[in-house]
Amino acid sequence: MKFDTVHITCLVLLALAAPAPSAEPEIRLVFVGDVMLADGPGKVIQRGDDPLAAFAEILADADYTIANLECVIATRGEAVKKPWTFRAHPRTLPVLKKHFDAVSLANNHTGDFGHEAFLEQLELLSAAGLPAFGGGRNRAEAHRPLMVELKGIRLALLGYNEFRPRSFEAGEATPGVAWSVDERVVADITAARREQRADLVIPFMHWGREHEPTPDDRQRELARKMIDAGASVVVGGHPHCTQGMEVYRDKPIVYSLGNFVFDGFKNPEAKRGWVLRVTLSRAGVVRWETIVAEIDEEGVPRPNRQETSPRGGAWPRLKECDLR
């Protein structure tokens, strides 16, 4: 078939008018470290203030926000025997719900006031419409991923604790948290990919030694196992300071975000955390950055954009925590 000038011109015009192929959808997630709403932060909320107000814009500029809830929100229960126990009043829930779309319960303070308080918290979170993961009424529920669909992308969130006491691990028929056992964590990630058809799987870990600025061999080994099993990003917390970050198989590992809303600390590293902002497509991480959070005496965080913190996708193989 021969084309004259008119035909060619028409074809060119049609090609120019045709809509461009739609770009791959991207989602932005924000993760923060330990959020403890008793004591100082609880008093801030009680007087009518919002301890997260300074980060409101950053949190709102995300498709989905996730926090580690480092306390139990309840009115019932008795404090267990341990050095520190944190129980926040239910009045804190509206503030939590305002800024976060989901919370991890997989930590060493969820069980501070026993099963009665923990079950009350599950009811309160459900009533508030705030999804939780990493804990549940039994082991199966605690290990079940929170499945979220954003812009057609299926995201699976998993939470695990490995800081003792292990007594609050969920049992076959007893409530508690998902305990971090390598084989089970790998199996959960694999199941989220195969059975839940997740495009992205992100485990949120509660691990590492307190006040230790670098991850230990245990964390590094498990982080790699999780990525080998199909994790898209690994996010961690618990040590009360930020830890090293690493890129493994082009996937970021954030060993510890440190504290976010927390009072009672005098050491400077515990009063500075990272907020992780990560953009992902269905294929995985596109870009990521961290924002420094400076925490005052009441446990209230404020962004510090003057401080340098990790970002990008080609961060060095391992960078130790910056404690400046």
C-alpha positions as CSV (number, residue, x, y, z in Angstrom):
1,M,0.0,0.0,0.0
2,K,1.3,3.4,-1.0
3,F,0.8,6.5,1.1
4,D,0.7,10.0,-0.4
5,T,1.6,13.2,1.4
6,V,-1.9,13.7,2.7
7,H,-2.1,10.2,4.1
8,I,1.2,10.5,5.8
9,T,0.3,13.9,7.3
10,C,-2.9,12.4,8.7
11,L,-1.1,9.5,10.2
12,V,1.4,11.8,11.9
13,L,-1.4,14.0,13.3
14,L,-3.3,10.9,14.6
15,A,-0.1,9.7,16.3
16,L,0.5,13.0,17.9
17,A,-3.2,13.2,19.1
18,A,-3.1,9.7,20.6
19,P,-2.9,9.6,24.4
20,A,0.6,8.7,25.7
21,P,0.9,5.3,27.4
22,S,-0.1,5.8,31.0
23,A,2.8,5.9,33.5
24,E,3.3,3.2,36.0
25,P,1.4,4.1,39.2
26,E,3.5,5.1,42.2
27,I,2.6,5.3,45.8
28,R,4.3,7.2,48.6
29,L,4.5,5.6,52.1
30,V,5.7,7.2,55.3
31,F,7.1,5.1,58.2
32,V,7.9,6.5,61.6
33,G,9.6,4.9,64.6
34,D,8.4,4.5,68.2
35,V,5.2,6.4,69.0
36,M,4.6,6.3,72.8
37,L,1.4,8.3,73.8
38,A,1.6,7.9,77.6
39,D,3.5,10.2,80.0
40,G,4.7,13.4,78.4
41,P,3.0,13.0,75.0
42,G,-0.2,11.9,76.7
43,K,-0.2,15.1,78.8
44,V,0.2,17.2,75.6
45,I,-2.9,15.6,74.2
46,Q,-4.8,15.9,77.5
47,R,-4.3,19.7,77.4
48,G,-5.7,19.8,73.9
49,D,-2.5,20.0,71.8
50,D,-1.4,17.8,69.0
51,P,2.1,16.4,69.5
52,L,2.3,15.6,65.8
53,A,1.3,19.0,64.5
54,A,4.8,19.9,63.3
55,F,4.8,16.8,61.1
56,A,1.2,17.1,59.9
57,E,2.1,18.4,56.4
58,I,4.7,15.7,55.8
59,L,2.4,12.9,57.0
60,A,-0.5,14.2,55.0
61,D,1.6,14.3,51.9
62,A,1.6,10.5,51.7
63,D,-0.7,7.8,50.3
64,Y,-0.3,5.8,53.5
65,T,1.4,6.4,56.8
66,I,2.5,3.7,59.3
67,A,3.8,4.0,62.9
68,N,5.0,1.6,65.5
69,L,2.6,2.0,68.5
70,E,5.0,1.7,71.4
71,C,2.4,1.5,74.2
72,V,-1.0,0.0,74.8
73,I,-4.0,2.2,74.5
74,A,-6.5,1.0,77.1
75,T,-8.1,1.7,80.5
76,R,-8.0,-1.9,81.8
77,G,-5.3,-4.3,82.9
78,E,-2.6,-4.4,85.5
79,A,1.0,-3.4,84.9
80,V,3.3,-6.4,84.4
81,K,6.6,-6.6,86.3
82,K,9.2,-4.9,84.1
83,P,11.2,-1.6,84.4
84,W,9.0,0.5,82.1
85,T,5.3,0.1,81.3
86,F,3.3,2.4,79.0
87,R,-0.5,2.7,78.9
88,A,-2.1,5.6,77.0
89,H,-5.6,6.9,77.5
90,P,-8.1,6.3,74.7
91,R,-8.3,10.1,74.2
92,T,-5.1,9.7,72.3
93,L,-6.8,7.7,69.5
94,P,-8.2,10.6,67.5
95,V,-4.7,12.1,67.2
96,L,-3.3,8.8,66.2
97,K,-6.0,8.3,63.6
98,K,-5.7,11.8,62.3
99,H,-2.1,11.2,61.2
100,F,-1.7,7.5,60.6
101,D,-3.4,4.9,58.4
102,A,-2.0,1.8,60.2
103,V,0.0,0.9,63.3
104,S,2.3,-2.0,64.1
105,L,1.7,-3.7,67.5
106,A,4.8,-5.9,67.2
107,N,6.9,-4.5,70.1
108,N,7.9,-5.1,73.7
109,H,5.4,-2.7,75.2
110,T,2.1,-3.9,73.6
111,G,1.8,-6.4,76.5
112,D,2.7,-4.0,79.3
113,F,-0.8,-4.3,80.9
114,G,-1.6,-7.9,80.0
115,H,-4.1,-9.6,77.8
116,E,-7.1,-7.7,79.0
117,A,-5.6,-4.3,78.1
118,F,-4.3,-5.7,74.8
119,L,-7.7,-7.0,73.8
120,E,-9.3,-3.7,74.7
121,Q,-6.8,-1.9,72.5
122,L,-7.7,-4.2,69.6
123,E,-11.4,-3.2,70.1
124,L,-10.6,0.5,70.4
125,L,-8.4,0.5,67.2
126,S,-11.1,-1.3,65.3
127,A,-13.8,1.1,66.5
128,A,-11.6,4.0,65.5
129,G,-11.1,2.5,62.0
130,L,-7.3,2.3,62.5
131,P,-5.9,-1.0,61.1
132,A,-3.2,-2.8,63.1
133,F,-0.8,-5.5,62.2
134,G,1.9,-7.6,64.0
135,G,-0.5,-8.5,66.8
136,G,-3.8,-10.2,67.2
137,R,-6.2,-12.4,69.2
138,N,-4.1,-15.5,68.3
139,R,-1.0,-16.5,66.4
140,A,-2.6,-16.7,63.0
141,E,-4.1,-13.2,63.3
142,A,-0.8,-11.7,64.6
143,H,1.1,-13.1,61.6
144,R,-1.6,-12.2,59.1
145,P,-0.5,-9.4,56.7
146,L,-2.4,-6.1,56.6
147,M,-3.4,-6.0,52.9
148,V,-3.8,-2.5,51.5
149,E,-4.6,-1.6,47.9
150,L,-3.4,1.8,46.7
151,K,-3.7,2.9,43.0
152,G,-4.1,-0.7,42.0
153,I,-0.9,-1.8,43.9
154,R,-1.4,-4.5,46.5
155,L,0.7,-3.8,49.6
156,A,1.3,-6.3,52.4
157,L,2.5,-5.0,55.8
158,L,3.9,-7.5,58.4
159,G,5.2,-6.8,61.9
160,Y,7.5,-8.8,64.2
161,N,9.0,-8.3,67.6
162,E,12.2,-10.0,68.8
163,F,12.9,-8.0,72.0
164,R,12.2,-9.9,75.2
165,P,10.2,-10.8,77.1
166,R,8.8,-13.4,74.8
167,S,6.0,-14.1,77.2
168,F,3.6,-11.9,75.2
169,E,4.0,-13.8,72.0
170,A,0.6,-14.8,70.5
171,G,-0.3,-18.4,70.9
172,E,-2.6,-20.7,69.0
173,A,-5.5,-19.5,71.1
174,T,-4.0,-16.6,73.1
175,P,-3.5,-12.9,72.1
176,G,-0.2,-11.3,71.7
177,V,2.4,-10.2,69.1
178,A,4.0,-11.9,66.1
179,W,7.4,-13.2,67.3
180,S,10.3,-13.0,64.9
181,V,11.4,-16.5,64.0
182,D,13.4,-16.6,60.8
183,E,11.6,-19.5,59.2
184,R,8.1,-18.1,60.1
185,V,9.0,-14.6,58.9
186,V,10.3,-16.0,55.5
187,A,7.2,-18.2,55.2
188,D,4.9,-15.2,55.9
189,I,6.6,-13.1,53.2
190,T,6.4,-15.9,50.7
191,A,2.7,-16.5,51.5
192,A,1.9,-12.8,51.1
193,R,3.4,-12.9,47.7
194,R,1.9,-16.1,46.5
195,E,-1.4,-16.5,48.4
196,Q,-2.3,-12.8,48.9
197,R,-0.9,-11.8,45.5
198,A,0.9,-8.8,47.1
199,D,2.9,-6.7,44.7
200,L,4.9,-5.3,47.6
201,V,5.8,-6.8,51.0
202,I,7.2,-4.7,53.8
203,P,8.1,-6.2,57.2
204,F,8.3,-3.7,60.1
205,M,10.8,-5.1,62.6
206,H,11.2,-4.4,66.3
207,W,14.8,-5.6,66.9
208,G,18.4,-4.7,67.8
209,R,20.2,-3.7,71.0
210,E,19.0,-0.6,72.8
211,H,21.1,2.5,72.3
212,E,23.5,0.7,69.9
213,P,24.1,2.9,66.9
214,T,24.9,0.1,64.5
215,P,22.9,-3.1,63.5
216,D,24.2,-6.4,64.8
217,D,25.0,-9.5,62.7
218,R,21.6,-11.0,63.6
219,Q,19.7,-8.0,62.1
220,R,21.9,-8.0,58.9
221,E,21.4,-11.7,58.4
222,L,17.6,-11.7,58.8
223,A,17.2,-8.5,56.7
224,R,18.9,-10.3,53.8
225,K,16.8,-13.4,54.3
226,M,13.6,-11.2,54.2
227,I,14.7,-9.5,50.9
228,D,15.7,-12.9,49.4
229,A,12.2,-14.1,50.3
230,G,10.5,-11.2,48.5
231,A,10.5,-8.2,50.8
232,S,10.5,-4.9,48.9
233,V,11.9,-2.8,51.8
234,V,12.8,-3.7,55.4
235,V,12.0,-1.2,58.1
236,G,13.1,-1.4,61.7
237,G,12.9,0.2,65.1
238,H,13.3,-0.3,68.9
239,P,17.0,0.6,69.8
240,H,16.0,4.3,70.7
241,C,18.4,5.6,68.2
242,T,18.7,5.5,64.4
243,Q,21.0,2.7,63.1
244,G,22.7,2.0,59.9
245,M,21.0,1.8,56.5
246,E,22.0,-0.5,53.7
247,V,21.0,-1.3,50.1
248,Y,20.9,-5.0,49.4
249,R,19.8,-6.3,45.9
250,D,18.7,-2.7,45.1
251,K,16.3,-2.7,48.1
252,P,16.8,-0.4,51.1
253,I,17.1,-1.8,54.7
254,V,16.4,0.8,57.4
255,Y,17.7,-0.9,60.5
256,S,16.2,1.6,63.0
257,L,14.2,4.8,62.6
258,G,14.7,5.5,66.3
259,N,12.1,7.3,68.4
260,F,9.4,9.6,67.0
261,V,7.1,10.5,69.8
262,F,8.7,9.6,73.1
263,D,9.8,11.4,76.3
264,G,12.0,10.5,79.2
265,F,15.4,10.3,77.5
266,K,18.4,12.4,78.2
267,N,20.9,11.0,75.7
268,P,20.9,13.0,72.4
269,E,20.7,10.0,70.1
270,A,17.3,9.0,71.7
271,K,16.0,12.5,71.0
272,R,16.6,12.3,67.3
273,G,14.8,10.0,64.9
274,W,14.2,9.5,61.2
275,V,11.0,9.6,59.2
276,L,11.2,7.4,56.2
277,R,9.4,8.5,53.0
278,V,9.5,5.9,50.3
279,T,8.0,5.9,46.8
280,L,7.2,2.6,45.2
281,S,5.8,1.3,41.9
282,R,4.4,-2.2,41.5
283,A,8.0,-3.3,40.6
284,G,9.5,-2.0,43.8
285,V,11.3,1.0,45.3
286,V,11.6,4.1,43.0
287,R,13.2,6.5,45.5
288,W,13.4,7.1,49.2
289,E,14.5,9.7,51.8
290,T,14.7,10.2,55.5
291,I,13.8,13.4,57.4
292,V,15.3,14.1,60.8
293,A,12.9,14.4,63.7
294,E,14.1,16.4,66.7
295,I,12.3,15.4,69.9
296,D,11.8,17.9,72.8
297,E,11.4,17.3,76.5
298,E,7.7,16.5,76.2
299,G,8.4,13.9,73.6
300,V,7.1,16.1,70.7
301,P,8.9,15.8,67.4
302,R,9.8,18.6,65.0
303,P,11.4,18.3,61.5
304,N,15.0,19.4,61.2
305,R,15.8,19.8,57.5
306,Q,19.2,21.2,58.2
307,E,20.5,17.8,59.4
308,T,21.8,15.5,56.7
309,S,20.2,12.0,56.6
310,P,20.1,9.1,54.1
311,R,18.2,9.4,50.9
312,G,18.1,8.1,47.4
313,G,18.5,4.6,46.2
314,A,22.3,4.2,46.0
315,W,23.2,4.7,49.6
316,P,26.6,3.1,50.5
317,R,26.6,-0.6,51.4
318,L,26.4,0.2,55.1
319,K,26.5,3.6,56.8
320,E,26.6,3.8,60.5
321,C,24.2,6.0,62.5
322,D,25.0,9.7,62.4
323,L,24.8,10.8,66.1
324,R,25.6,14.5,65.5
